[in-house]
Amino acid sequence: MTTRTARRAAATRRSMEPVVQESTPSMIASRVREAIASGHIAPGSQLGEANLARELGVSRGPLREGLQRLTAEGLLISIRNRGLFVIEMTPERVQDMYLARQAVERAAAERIHDGDPVAAGGALMGVIEVMARARSARGEGVADIEFHQLLVSLAASPRLSRMHEILMTETRMCIHALADSYVHGDAVRVEEHTAIARSFLDRDARLTDELLAAHMTDAVRRLTAGRSTAPPSSSA
């Protein structure tokens, strides 16, 4: 090997980052988080370590570490002498969660407008097409969630994405809990998301911000409305 070749090989090795392997506690946290978001583990449920460890096929040590991560995220609460419980999405929690989502998604939108908002708008319109073609309320809800996840990911901010992941878990908890009252084919849902996407295409940062704020406010109203009133939309 020549000196020049050796230098190139050494430079390549230095530029390569180590492979990141997800730890067992991290995988446990992901599995339990998804079970909570999908409603497989219901809000208010107590988590029994023995049963959960057996179901996941893991030992108590990594299980406890994984559950501690979810406690730190606010998805689980520890009650002294009783154990760990999944949070319940009370109206107060819903309002606070959407306040945080506003901050994250509006910050992501601002960063997108500093970059390539037209490309972002095009990508978001693609998700709206899927939402409009959905044949069920569940399909619309999945596309709704994907729209907001894509919006934040387009900002290319790892910190915003991490915060948003937790908030979207709580959003999915809300939507799943009210799934039986959702109306398939809600035109308002598609219209609101379309307006947001078009504001990126039009490079109108102020309008995007206003639309996101109004969208979140409307979602809070719908998700905290009494069940005796008109059924809420699944808009996320």
Backbone as CSV, one residue per row, in Angstrom:
resi,resn,N_x,N_y,N_z,CA_x,CA_y,CA_z,C_x,C_y,C_z
1,MET,0.854,-1.194,0.000,0.000,0.000,0.000,0.885,1.238,0.000
2,THR,0.643,2.152,-0.939,1.436,3.370,-1.004,1.079,4.293,0.140
3,THR,1.943,5.280,0.371,1.681,6.239,1.447,0.394,7.010,1.198
4,ARG,0.160,7.394,-0.067,-1.043,8.151,-0.398,-2.300,7.318,-0.144
5,THR,-2.252,6.031,-0.555,-3.396,5.142,-0.351,-3.672,4.936,1.127
6,ALA,-2.594,4.797,1.902,-2.738,4.589,3.345,-3.384,5.806,3.991
7,ARG,-2.984,7.000,3.534,-3.571,8.217,4.090,-5.054,8.304,3.776
8,ARG,-5.428,7.928,2.556,-6.841,7.965,2.176,-7.652,6.980,3.015
9,ALA,-7.089,5.792,3.215,-7.794,4.783,4.010,-7.975,5.255,5.444
10,ALA,-6.932,5.895,5.997,-7.015,6.397,7.367,-8.049,7.508,7.473
11,ALA,-8.105,8.381,6.451,-9.081,9.477,6.452,-10.488,8.930,6.376
12,THR,-10.666,7.864,5.576,-11.991,7.252,5.459,-12.432,6.674,6.788
13,ARG,-11.489,5.993,7.487,-11.822,5.410,8.773,-12.210,6.475,9.776
14,ARG,-11.489,7.621,9.753,-11.779,8.696,10.698,-13.143,9.322,10.431
15,SER,-13.550,9.345,9.134,-14.810,10.000,8.776,-16.023,9.111,9.037
16,MET,-15.786,7.823,9.223,-16.894,6.902,9.450,-17.347,6.954,10.901
17,GLU,-18.665,7.059,11.085,-19.208,7.076,12.432,-19.543,5.659,12.867
18,PRO,-19.441,5.370,14.155,-19.755,4.023,14.630,-21.228,3.693,14.433
19,VAL,-21.501,2.416,14.206,-22.881,1.969,14.039,-23.596,2.061,15.383
20,VAL,-24.748,2.718,15.391,-25.509,2.881,16.624,-26.492,1.714,16.737
21,GLN,-26.320,0.895,17.748,-27.211,-0.234,17.972,-28.171,0.112,19.106
22,GLU,-29.455,-0.016,18.855,-30.452,0.339,19.857,-30.344,-0.597,21.051
23,SER,-30.310,-0.037,22.240,-30.194,-0.828,23.454,-31.516,-1.519,23.776
24,THR,-31.444,-2.563,24.625,-32.664,-3.275,25.019,-33.653,-2.357,25.730
25,PRO,-33.214,-1.520,26.713,-34.163,-0.599,27.343,-34.822,0.343,26.342
26,SER,-34.059,0.775,25.337,-34.621,1.666,24.321,-35.682,0.947,23.497
27,MET,-35.421,-0.311,23.142,-36.400,-1.081,22.381,-37.649,-1.352,23.212
28,ILE,-37.454,-1.600,24.504,-38.597,-1.824,25.398,-39.447,-0.562,25.472
29,ALA,-38.777,0.585,25.641,-39.502,1.855,25.705,-40.293,2.089,24.423
30,SER,-39.705,1.757,23.277,-40.396,1.947,21.995,-41.619,1.056,21.892
31,ARG,-41.477,-0.214,22.330,-42.602,-1.148,22.256,-43.751,-0.707,23.162
32,VAL,-43.416,-0.333,24.382,-44.457,0.069,25.334,-45.076,1.392,24.903
33,ARG,-44.259,2.307,24.400,-44.774,3.593,23.916,-45.795,3.375,22.810
34,GLU,-45.483,2.490,21.864,-46.397,2.204,20.767,-47.669,1.543,21.280
35,ALA,-47.548,0.651,22.266,-48.726,-0.011,22.834,-49.646,0.996,23.511
36,ILE,-49.051,2.004,24.149,-49.836,3.058,24.795,-50.517,3.923,23.736
37,ALA,-49.753,4.302,22.699,-50.293,5.172,21.651,-51.438,4.517,20.898
38,SER,-51.336,3.207,20.669,-52.347,2.497,19.883,-53.555,2.067,20.700
39,GLY,-53.464,2.231,22.034,-54.575,1.847,22.887,-54.515,0.413,23.366
40,HIS,-53.449,-0.323,22.961,-53.302,-1.702,23.442,-53.144,-1.707,24.962
41,ILE,-52.450,-0.699,25.476,-52.401,-0.469,26.922,-53.219,0.792,27.163
42,ALA,-54.338,0.660,27.828,-55.299,1.760,27.964,-54.836,2.828,28.947
43,PRO,-55.269,4.075,28.749,-54.974,5.145,29.711,-55.460,4.748,31.101
44,GLY,-54.651,5.039,32.102,-55.011,4.715,33.470,-54.635,3.312,33.897
45,SER,-54.149,2.481,32.959,-53.786,1.106,33.281,-52.550,1.049,34.171
46,GLN,-52.534,0.075,35.076,-51.347,-0.179,35.880,-50.461,-1.167,35.130
47,LEU,-49.156,-0.911,35.136,-48.217,-1.791,34.448,-47.590,-2.743,35.454
48,GLY,-47.875,-4.020,35.328,-47.274,-5.029,36.198,-45.967,-5.505,35.597
49,GLU,-44.880,-5.352,36.332,-43.560,-5.701,35.806,-43.469,-7.161,35.399
50,ALA,-43.990,-8.064,36.226,-43.869,-9.496,35.941,-44.558,-9.853,34.625
51,ASN,-45.791,-9.403,34.464,-46.538,-9.712,33.248,-45.912,-9.076,32.018
52,LEU,-45.472,-7.826,32.167,-44.882,-7.114,31.041,-43.558,-7.740,30.630
53,ALA,-42.737,-8.122,31.606,-41.456,-8.765,31.311,-41.679,-10.084,30.576
54,ARG,-42.691,-10.828,31.013,-42.998,-12.107,30.378,-43.516,-11.900,28.957
55,GLU,-44.371,-10.907,28.780,-44.936,-10.637,27.450,-43.867,-10.192,26.461
56,LEU,-42.915,-9.375,26.935,-41.859,-8.863,26.063,-40.664,-9.811,25.970
57,GLY,-40.609,-10.785,26.866,-39.489,-11.726,26.853,-38.184,-11.100,27.296
58,VAL,-38.248,-10.239,28.314,-37.050,-9.562,28.801,-36.960,-9.723,30.320
59,SER,-35.797,-9.389,30.883,-35.613,-9.455,32.324,-36.064,-8.146,32.970
60,ARG,-36.179,-8.167,34.286,-36.714,-7.007,35.011,-35.812,-5.774,34.897
61,GLY,-34.486,-5.981,34.869,-33.558,-4.842,34.842,-33.772,-3.905,33.670
62,PRO,-33.609,-4.408,32.435,-33.833,-3.535,31.275,-35.273,-3.049,31.168
63,LEU,-36.235,-3.868,31.647,-37.633,-3.431,31.628,-37.799,-2.191,32.489
64,ARG,-37.260,-2.212,33.692,-37.384,-1.060,34.578,-36.728,0.183,33.981
65,GLU,-35.579,-0.009,33.330,-34.904,1.136,32.709,-35.742,1.705,31.569
66,GLY,-36.347,0.816,30.782,-37.209,1.280,29.687,-38.421,2.026,30.201
67,LEU,-39.021,1.522,31.275,-40.192,2.181,31.850,-39.825,3.506,32.503
68,GLN,-38.611,3.585,33.041,-38.145,4.853,33.608,-38.060,5.929,32.536
69,ARG,-37.674,5.532,31.331,-37.612,6.500,30.230,-39.008,7.046,29.914
70,LEU,-39.998,6.168,29.926,-41.361,6.610,29.644,-41.920,7.457,30.787
71,THR,-41.455,7.188,31.996,-41.853,8.027,33.131,-41.267,9.422,32.971
72,ALA,-40.001,9.481,32.537,-39.353,10.778,32.311,-40.041,11.539,31.187
73,GLU,-40.579,10.826,30.207,-41.293,11.465,29.094,-42.670,11.957,29.508
74,GLY,-43.153,11.469,30.655,-44.470,11.890,31.123,-45.597,10.976,30.708
75,LEU,-45.288,9.847,30.060,-46.330,8.925,29.630,-46.767,7.990,30.756
76,LEU,-45.890,7.792,31.729,-46.201,6.971,32.890,-46.038,7.809,34.147
77,ILE,-46.823,7.492,35.164,-46.649,8.156,36.454,-46.457,7.085,37.523
78,SER,-45.589,7.387,38.468,-45.304,6.462,39.562,-46.048,6.923,40.803
79,ILE,-46.898,6.049,41.334,-47.658,6.357,42.547,-47.076,5.514,43.687
80,ARG,-46.645,6.185,44.715,-45.967,5.507,45.818,-46.836,4.398,46.402
81,ASN,-46.196,3.264,46.609,-46.831,2.068,47.187,-47.906,1.453,46.303
82,ARG,-48.019,1.944,45.075,-49.024,1.378,44.163,-48.401,0.896,42.857
83,GLY,-47.442,1.659,42.311,-46.774,1.230,41.085,-46.857,2.249,39.971
84,LEU,-46.638,1.762,38.730,-46.635,2.617,37.551,-47.971,2.548,36.825
85,PHE,-48.432,3.722,36.384,-49.708,3.808,35.675,-49.542,4.653,34.410
86,VAL,-50.294,4.297,33.374,-50.339,5.112,32.165,-51.153,6.368,32.474
87,ILE,-50.691,7.507,31.984,-51.424,8.746,32.226,-52.785,8.707,31.546
88,GLU,-53.712,9.502,32.029,-55.006,9.675,31.381,-55.041,11.070,30.772
89,MET,-55.542,11.162,29.542,-55.548,12.435,28.842,-56.760,13.266,29.262
90,THR,-56.626,13.920,30.382,-57.665,14.817,30.878,-57.697,16.072,30.002
91,PRO,-58.771,16.851,30.051,-58.812,18.100,29.275,-57.618,19.002,29.550
92,GLU,-57.170,19.034,30.797,-56.025,19.880,31.144,-54.752,19.380,30.468
93,ARG,-54.585,18.051,30.455,-53.399,17.480,29.801,-53.457,17.690,28.293
94,VAL,-54.645,17.562,27.725,-54.803,17.775,26.285,-54.421,19.206,25.920
95,GLN,-54.910,20.165,26.679,-54.595,21.573,26.415,-53.100,21.843,26.539
96,ASP,-52.468,21.273,27.558,-51.040,21.492,27.765,-50.219,20.818,26.664
97,MET,-50.656,19.627,26.263,-49.942,18.909,25.208,-49.998,19.675,23.891
98,TYR,-51.162,20.226,23.560,-51.278,20.975,22.311,-50.539,22.321,22.380
99,LEU,-50.414,22.868,23.579,-49.598,24.071,23.733,-48.154,23.760,23.350
100,ALA,-47.667,22.596,23.810,-46.300,22.186,23.471,-46.188,21.857,21.984
101,ARG,-47.210,21.213,21.432,-47.170,20.904,20.003,-47.141,22.165,19.155
102,GLN,-47.881,23.174,19.574,-47.829,24.450,18.852,-46.409,24.969,18.793
103,ALA,-45.738,24.952,19.945,-44.378,25.477,20.006,-43.448,24.706,19.076
104,VAL,-43.557,23.378,19.087,-42.669,22.545,18.270,-42.976,22.699,16.779
105,GLU,-44.245,22.586,16.405,-44.579,22.605,14.984,-44.432,23.984,14.359
106,ARG,-44.709,25.022,15.129,-44.512,26.371,14.584,-43.022,26.676,14.435
107,ALA,-42.206,26.171,15.351,-40.756,26.344,15.232,-40.237,25.571,14.017
108,ALA,-40.771,24.356,13.813,-40.367,23.568,12.652,-40.759,24.272,11.357
109,ALA,-41.963,24.839,11.323,-42.424,25.546,10.124,-41.538,26.754,9.821
110,GLU,-41.159,27.466,10.862,-40.292,28.634,10.668,-38.966,28.223,10.032
111,ARG,-38.425,27.099,10.507,-37.153,26.643,9.951,-37.314,26.177,8.508
112,ILE,-38.446,25.533,8.211,-38.699,25.094,6.836,-38.757,26.296,5.900
113,HIS,-39.405,27.368,6.343,-39.494,28.568,5.501,-38.130,29.214,5.297
114,ASP,-37.197,28.972,6.182,-35.831,29.481,5.996,-35.052,28.646,4.987
115,GLY,-35.603,27.472,4.646,-34.933,26.581,3.703,-35.665,26.492,2.382
116,ASP,-36.340,25.348,2.147,-37.042,25.121,0.885,-38.516,24.816,1.163
117,PRO,-39.320,25.839,1.422,-40.726,25.604,1.758,-41.541,25.004,0.622
118,VAL,-41.162,25.275,-0.624,-41.917,24.749,-1.762,-41.804,23.223,-1.815
119,ALA,-40.604,22.716,-1.637,-40.412,21.261,-1.628,-41.178,20.635,-0.465
120,ALA,-41.140,21.298,0.682,-41.865,20.798,1.857,-43.361,20.768,1.596
121,GLY,-43.876,21.849,0.991,-45.294,21.904,0.678,-45.708,20.788,-0.260
122,GLY,-44.866,20.487,-1.230,-45.155,19.399,-2.161,-45.221,18.054,-1.458
123,ALA,-44.281,17.831,-0.542,-44.261,16.574,0.208,-45.515,16.444,1.073
124,LEU,-45.908,17.534,1.705,-47.104,17.516,2.558,-48.377,17.308,1.737
125,MET,-48.424,17.857,0.535,-49.591,17.654,-0.331,-49.743,16.180,-0.695
126,GLY,-48.622,15.475,-0.792,-48.678,14.046,-1.070,-49.390,13.283,0.031
127,VAL,-49.162,13.680,1.289,-49.830,13.030,2.417,-51.319,13.360,2.410
128,ILE,-51.650,14.592,2.034,-53.056,14.996,1.992,-53.828,14.188,0.954
129,GLU,-53.169,13.847,-0.149,-53.820,13.012,-1.162,-54.200,11.653,-0.579
130,VAL,-53.307,11.112,0.235,-53.584,9.830,0.896,-54.749,9.998,1.874
131,MET,-54.751,11.105,2.611,-55.821,11.383,3.569,-57.172,11.475,2.860
132,ALA,-57.192,12.163,1.728,-58.445,12.352,1.000,-58.971,11.048,0.403
133,ARG,-58.063,10.106,0.086,-58.470,8.831,-0.512,-58.785,7.758,0.526
134,ALA,-58.515,8.056,1.802,-58.710,7.057,2.857,-60.158,6.577,2.881
135,ARG,-60.334,5.287,3.139,-61.671,4.690,3.118,-62.267,4.507,4.509
136,SER,-61.557,4.992,5.503,-62.072,4.854,6.871,-61.547,5.997,7.722
137,ALA,-62.195,6.218,8.863,-61.735,7.239,9.793,-60.343,6.898,10.296
138,ARG,-60.067,5.606,10.487,-58.740,5.192,10.953,-57.669,5.553,9.922
139,GLY,-57.974,5.312,8.631,-57.019,5.649,7.579,-56.753,7.142,7.524
140,GLU,-57.792,7.933,7.714,-57.634,9.382,7.723,-56.781,9.813,8.912
141,GLY,-57.028,9.166,10.064,-56.262,9.506,11.250,-54.782,9.202,11.102
142,VAL,-54.470,8.059,10.464,-53.071,7.687,10.230,-52.388,8.724,9.341
143,ALA,-53.079,9.146,8.273,-52.519,10.155,7.369,-52.369,11.496,8.073
144,ASP,-53.317,11.817,8.948,-53.273,13.061,9.721,-51.996,13.099,10.578
145,ILE,-51.753,12.009,11.288,-50.561,11.918,12.128,-49.298,12.011,11.273
146,GLU,-49.310,11.304,10.127,-48.143,11.312,9.236,-47.845,12.726,8.731
147,PHE,-48.884,13.507,8.466,-48.709,14.884,8.002,-47.878,15.686,8.992
148,HIS,-48.255,15.604,10.264,-47.570,16.402,11.281,-46.170,15.864,11.589
149,GLN,-46.012,14.548,11.532,-44.679,13.978,11.727,-43.752,14.401,10.595
150,LEU,-44.263,14.389,9.369,-43.460,14.807,8.221,-43.096,16.276,8.332
151,LEU,-44.060,17.102,8.731,-43.798,18.537,8.857,-42.596,18.791,9.765
152,VAL,-42.589,18.139,10.919,-41.484,18.363,11.867,-40.189,17.761,11.347
153,SER,-40.268,16.597,10.720,-39.038,15.970,10.215,-38.385,16.810,9.118
154,LEU,-39.206,17.535,8.347,-38.668,18.380,7.273,-37.852,19.553,7.803
155,ALA,-38.004,19.857,9.078,-37.199,20.922,9.683,-35.781,20.456,9.949
156,ALA,-35.547,19.147,9.887,-34.221,18.556,10.094,-33.610,18.978,11.431
157,SER,-34.432,18.943,12.476,-33.961,19.262,13.827,-34.177,18.037,14.705
158,PRO,-33.116,17.304,15.053,-33.270,16.109,15.892,-33.976,16.388,17.213
159,ARG,-33.703,17.537,17.824,-34.330,17.849,19.116,-35.827,18.079,18.970
160,LEU,-36.220,18.825,17.947,-37.652,19.035,17.714,-38.348,17.703,17.429
161,SER,-37.688,16.836,16.665,-38.277,15.541,16.337,-38.446,14.669,17.570
162,ARG,-37.461,14.692,18.474,-37.564,13.898,19.691,-38.709,14.381,20.570
163,MET,-38.826,15.689,20.731,-39.924,16.235,21.532,-41.270,15.921,20.892
164,HIS,-41.318,16.026,19.568,-42.562,15.808,18.850,-43.016,14.358,18.943
165,GLU,-42.074,13.423,18.970,-42.431,12.007,19.067,-43.258,11.726,20.317
166,ILE,-42.838,12.305,21.444,-43.570,12.115,22.702,-44.953,12.741,22.603
167,LEU,-45.019,13.948,22.061,-46.293,14.650,21.949,-47.262,13.921,21.021
168,MET,-46.736,13.297,19.963,-47.611,12.581,19.044,-48.123,11.284,19.650
169,THR,-47.361,10.716,20.584,-47.865,9.544,21.304,-49.110,9.935,22.090
170,GLU,-49.049,11.074,22.772,-50.204,11.549,23.539,-51.361,11.926,22.601
171,THR,-51.040,12.476,21.441,-52.079,12.813,20.471,-52.801,11.550,20.014
172,ARG,-52.033,10.509,19.724,-52.635,9.249,19.287,-53.486,8.639,20.398
173,MET,-53.077,8.821,21.649,-53.895,8.344,22.769,-55.267,9.013,22.744
174,CYS,-55.272,10.319,22.515,-56.535,11.072,22.456,-57.406,10.566,21.314
175,ILE,-56.815,10.436,20.147,-57.561,10.037,18.962,-58.116,8.632,19.123
176,HIS,-57.304,7.716,19.660,-57.753,6.339,19.825,-58.910,6.261,20.815
177,ALA,-58.825,7.042,21.884,-59.874,7.005,22.907,-61.217,7.454,22.359
178,LEU,-61.209,8.319,21.346,-62.454,8.840,20.781,-62.742,8.292,19.387
179,ALA,-62.055,7.188,19.038,-62.158,6.663,17.672,-63.589,6.320,17.279
180,ASP,-64.397,5.870,18.247,-65.761,5.465,17.904,-66.663,6.642,17.556
181,SER,-66.212,7.858,17.843,-67.051,9.024,17.551,-66.536,9.837,16.363
182,TYR,-65.490,9.340,15.700,-64.958,10.064,14.561,-65.839,9.871,13.335
183,VAL,-65.881,10.907,12.527,-66.704,10.866,11.325,-65.802,10.730,10.103
184,HIS,-65.997,9.653,9.338,-65.217,9.450,8.122,-65.642,10.463,7.070
185,GLY,-64.658,10.982,6.339,-64.960,11.905,5.259,-65.174,13.333,5.722
186,ASP,-64.574,13.710,6.844,-64.707,15.078,7.350,-63.929,16.023,6.431
187,ALA,-64.642,16.816,5.652,-63.999,17.705,4.681,-63.146,18.760,5.361
188,VAL,-63.527,19.173,6.571,-62.775,20.216,7.278,-61.351,19.771,7.531
189,ARG,-61.173,18.495,7.885,-59.845,17.974,8.184,-58.924,18.127,6.974
190,VAL,-59.415,17.722,5.807,-58.605,17.811,4.591,-58.341,19.265,4.223
191,GLU,-59.364,20.108,4.359,-59.216,21.522,4.013,-58.168,22.215,4.882
192,GLU,-58.180,21.934,6.186,-57.222,22.578,7.089,-55.784,22.190,6.745
193,HIS,-55.566,20.905,6.499,-54.213,20.458,6.174,-53.770,20.958,4.797
194,THR,-54.710,21.025,3.874,-54.385,21.537,2.542,-53.955,23.000,2.614
195,ALA,-54.654,23.784,3.426,-54.310,25.199,3.566,-52.905,25.365,4.141
196,ILE,-52.550,24.523,5.097,-51.207,24.598,5.684,-50.153,24.270,4.627
197,ALA,-50.378,23.186,3.877,-49.417,22.794,2.841,-49.274,23.882,1.777
198,ARG,-50.392,24.480,1.367,-50.338,25.524,0.335,-49.594,26.774,0.820
199,SER,-49.672,27.037,2.121,-48.954,28.210,2.635,-47.445,28.032,2.487
200,PHE,-46.981,26.774,2.528,-45.558,26.510,2.266,-45.265,26.713,0.780
201,LEU,-46.147,26.208,-0.069,-45.958,26.373,-1.510,-45.932,27.854,-1.894
202,ASP,-46.716,28.667,-1.182,-46.780,30.104,-1.463,-45.695,30.899,-0.724
203,ARG,-44.862,30.193,0.028,-43.788,30.834,0.802,-44.327,31.900,1.763
204,ASP,-45.505,31.656,2.315,-46.143,32.615,3.220,-45.964,32.141,4.663
205,ALA,-44.842,32.519,5.257,-44.495,32.051,6.599,-45.509,32.524,7.646
206,ARG,-45.968,33.747,7.516,-46.921,34.279,8.491,-48.225,33.493,8.453
207,LEU,-48.702,33.189,7.248,-49.942,32.432,7.119,-49.775,31.017,7.688
208,THR,-48.636,30.387,7.416,-48.386,29.056,7.961,-48.501,29.079,9.476
209,ASP,-47.874,30.070,10.090,-47.904,30.180,11.551,-49.322,30.365,12.063
210,GLU,-50.083,31.221,11.401,-51.468,31.476,11.823,-52.329,30.219,11.669
211,LEU,-52.138,29.508,10.565,-52.928,28.306,10.307,-52.619,27.194,11.299
212,LEU,-51.343,27.029,11.630,-50.968,25.996,12.604,-51.558,26.305,13.976
213,ALA,-51.489,27.574,14.384,-52.037,27.962,15.684,-53.545,27.707,15.720
214,ALA,-54.243,28.074,14.647,-55.691,27.877,14.593,-56.031,26.386,14.561
215,HIS,-55.234,25.615,13.843,-55.443,24.168,13.734,-55.334,23.501,15.104
216,MET,-54.329,23.898,15.883,-54.140,23.323,17.221,-55.276,23.728,18.160
217,THR,-55.677,24.979,18.083,-56.773,25.456,18.937,-58.052,24.695,18.637
218,ASP,-58.307,24.462,17.352,-59.506,23.738,16.949,-59.441,22.283,17.416
219,ALA,-58.247,21.678,17.352,-58.091,20.288,17.788,-58.386,20.154,19.276
220,VAL,-57.921,21.106,20.069,-58.185,21.077,21.513,-59.685,21.151,21.758
221,ARG,-60.354,22.044,21.046,-61.797,22.191,21.216,-62.516,20.888,20.900
222,ARG,-62.125,20.259,19.808,-62.780,19.033,19.387,-62.516,17.878,20.361
223,LEU,-61.270,17.763,20.802,-60.894,16.634,21.659,-61.377,16.773,23.091
224,THR,-61.689,17.989,23.528,-62.158,18.183,24.902,-63.652,18.446,24.962
225,ALA,-64.303,18.416,23.794,-65.750,18.664,23.759,-66.488,17.543,24.479
226,GLY,-67.613,17.884,25.109,-68.418,16.877,25.795,-68.969,15.873,24.813
227,ARG,-69.078,14.621,25.201,-69.566,13.583,24.313,-71.038,13.763,23.967
228,SER,-71.732,14.659,24.691,-73.149,14.878,24.404,-73.350,15.819,23.233
229,THR,-72.249,16.495,22.819,-72.335,17.419,21.706,-71.982,16.701,20.409
230,ALA,-71.855,17.459,19.328,-71.540,16.852,18.038,-70.215,16.099,18.121
231,PRO,-70.093,14.935,17.453,-68.877,14.130,17.511,-67.680,14.921,17.047
232,PRO,-66.529,14.825,17.748,-65.325,15.549,17.335,-64.679,14.906,16.124
233,SER,-63.944,15.693,15.378,-63.188,15.165,14.240,-61.916,14.530,14.762
234,SER,-61.283,13.712,13.927,-60.014,13.108,14.324,-58.840,13.961,13.906
235,SER,-59.070,15.240,13.631,-57.978,16.110,13.204,-56.909,16.179,14.276
236,ALA,-55.659,15.963,13.834,-54.545,16.009,14.787,-53.841,17.333,14.714
